[in-house]
Amino acid sequence: MSHQSHHELEGRLNAHRKVLATLLAWAMRQPGNDLARQIETGTCVQDHGEDPGAIPDPAFVIEAAAAHETQLLLERAKVLGTGT
């Protein structure tokens, strides 16, 4: 794969976010679908530590960023699903 600039990668990620949010919105409108609930239950990050310290573990940072991104996608999908 060729080298991509930060801006190109950000553009690609934004496109993925738009597509995923649209697909989630559609799926969440289907009768009896509990997709949002299933996704939301997987976004809680627990490190089971008393004090994470000044510098969090890199694995925790990645997991927390993924959980945050999932929450943002769900929020966008809900907005798209309600037409607002």
ZATI-380414 format. One line per field, with one value per residue: residue number from 1; x, y, z of N, C-alpha, C in turn. Coordinates in steps of 0.2 Angstrom, whole numbers, plus 5000, padded with zeros to 4 digits. Layout:
// residues N
k	NUM	...
neast	X	...
nnorth	Y	...
nup	Z	...
caeast	X	...
canorth	Y	...
caup	Z	...
ceast	X	...
cnorth	Y	...
cup	Z	...
END
This chain:
// residues 84
k	1	2	3	4	5	6	7	8	9	10	11	12	13	14	15	16	17	18	19	20	21	22	23	24	25	26	27	28	29	30	31	32	33	34	35	36	37	38	39	40	41	42	43	44	45	46	47	48	49	50	51	52	53	54	55	56	57	58	59	60	61	62	63	64	65	66	67	68	69	70	71	72	73	74	75	76	77	78	79	80	81	82	83	84
neast	5004	5003	5011	5001	4995	4992	4980	4974	4971	4963	4952	4948	4944	4934	4925	4922	4916	4904	4897	4896	4888	4877	4873	4871	4860	4850	4849	4845	4832	4825	4811	4811	4825	4839	4851	4858	4858	4866	4878	4881	4883	4895	4904	4909	4923	4934	4947	4950	4959	4965	4971	4975	4987	4999	5002	4993	4991	4996	4988	4976	4973	4970	4959	4950	4949	4943	4931	4925	4924	4915	4904	4902	4898	4886	4878	4878	4871	4859	4854	4853	4843	4832	4829	4833
nnorth	4994	5011	5026	5036	5052	5061	5068	5062	5049	5053	5058	5046	5038	5047	5045	5031	5032	5039	5030	5019	5024	5027	5014	5008	5016	5013	4999	5000	5004	4994	4982	4975	4975	4975	4980	4992	4992	4980	4984	4995	4989	4983	4994	4999	5003	4995	4996	4990	4995	5004	5016	5024	5030	5043	5041	5033	5015	5010	5000	5002	5015	5013	5005	5013	5023	5017	5013	5026	5030	5021	5025	5038	5034	5027	5038	5046	5038	5037	5050	5051	5041	5046	5056	5070
nup	5000	4996	5003	5013	5016	5032	5030	5020	5026	5036	5029	5023	5034	5039	5028	5030	5043	5040	5031	5040	5050	5043	5039	5051	5056	5047	5050	5064	5063	5059	5062	5079	5080	5090	5089	5092	5106	5108	5103	5111	5124	5122	5123	5135	5144	5155	5166	5178	5188	5202	5201	5187	5184	5178	5165	5154	5150	5134	5127	5134	5130	5117	5117	5124	5115	5104	5110	5112	5099	5094	5102	5097	5083	5085	5091	5080	5071	5077	5076	5062	5060	5066	5058	5061
caeast	5000	5007	5011	4996	4996	4987	4974	4971	4969	4957	4947	4945	4941	4927	4920	4920	4911	4898	4894	4894	4882	4871	4871	4868	4854	4845	4848	4841	4825	4821	4807	4814	4832	4842	4858	4861	4859	4871	4884	4882	4885	4902	4908	4911	4930	4936	4954	4950	4964	4963	4974	4979	4993	4999	5003	4989	4994	4994	4982	4970	4971	4967	4953	4946	4947	4938	4924	4923	4922	4909	4898	4900	4895	4879	4875	4876	4866	4852	4852	4851	4837	4826	4828	4835
canorth	5000	5017	5030	5041	5058	5061	5071	5056	5044	5056	5058	5039	5037	5050	5041	5025	5034	5041	5024	5015	5027	5026	5007	5007	5020	5008	4993	5001	5006	4987	4980	4970	4975	4977	4981	4998	4989	4975	4988	4999	4985	4982	5000	5001	5001	4994	4994	4986	4997	5009	5023	5022	5034	5049	5039	5027	5010	5011	4996	5005	5021	5011	5002	5018	5027	5013	5014	5032	5031	5017	5029	5043	5031	5026	5044	5049	5034	5038	5056	5049	5037	5050	5062	5076
caup	5000	4995	5008	5013	5021	5037	5028	5016	5030	5039	5024	5022	5040	5039	5024	5034	5048	5037	5029	5045	5053	5039	5039	5058	5056	5044	5054	5070	5061	5057	5068	5083	5080	5096	5087	5096	5113	5108	5102	5117	5129	5121	5123	5141	5145	5162	5167	5184	5192	5206	5199	5180	5184	5174	5158	5153	5146	5127	5126	5137	5126	5110	5119	5126	5109	5100	5113	5111	5092	5093	5104	5092	5078	5088	5092	5073	5068	5080	5073	5056	5061	5068	5053	5063
ceast	5004	5006	5005	4997	4991	4980	4970	4968	4963	4951	4944	4942	4934	4922	4917	4915	4904	4894	4892	4888	4876	4868	4868	4861	4848	4844	4844	4834	4821	4818	4811	4821	4835	4850	4862	4863	4865	4878	4886	4885	4893	4907	4911	4918	4931	4943	4955	4956	4962	4965	4978	4985	4993	4999	4999	4993	4992	4988	4976	4968	4968	4960	4948	4944	4942	4931	4921	4921	4916	4903	4897	4896	4887	4875	4873	4871	4859	4849	4849	4844	4831	4825	4830	4842
cnorth	5006	5021	5035	5046	5057	5064	5066	5051	5047	5056	5051	5037	5040	5047	5035	5026	5035	5034	5019	5018	5026	5019	5006	5010	5015	5002	4994	5003	4999	4985	4975	4970	4978	4978	4986	4995	4984	4979	4992	4995	4983	4988	5002	4998	5000	4992	4990	4989	5003	5016	5021	5026	5040	5047	5033	5022	5011	5006	4999	5011	5019	5009	5008	5022	5023	5013	5020	5033	5027	5021	5035	5040	5030	5032	5047	5045	5035	5045	5055	5045	5041	5056	5069	5078
cup	5000	5002	5008	5018	5026	5035	5024	5020	5034	5035	5023	5028	5041	5034	5027	5039	5045	5034	5035	5049	5049	5039	5046	5059	5053	5048	5060	5069	5059	5063	5072	5083	5087	5095	5091	5103	5113	5107	5108	5123	5128	5121	5129	5142	5152	5162	5174	5189	5196	5204	5192	5180	5179	5166	5157	5149	5139	5125	5128	5133	5120	5112	5120	5119	5104	5103	5112	5104	5091	5096	5100	5086	5079	5088	5085	5070	5071	5078	5066	5056	5063	5063	5055	5061
END
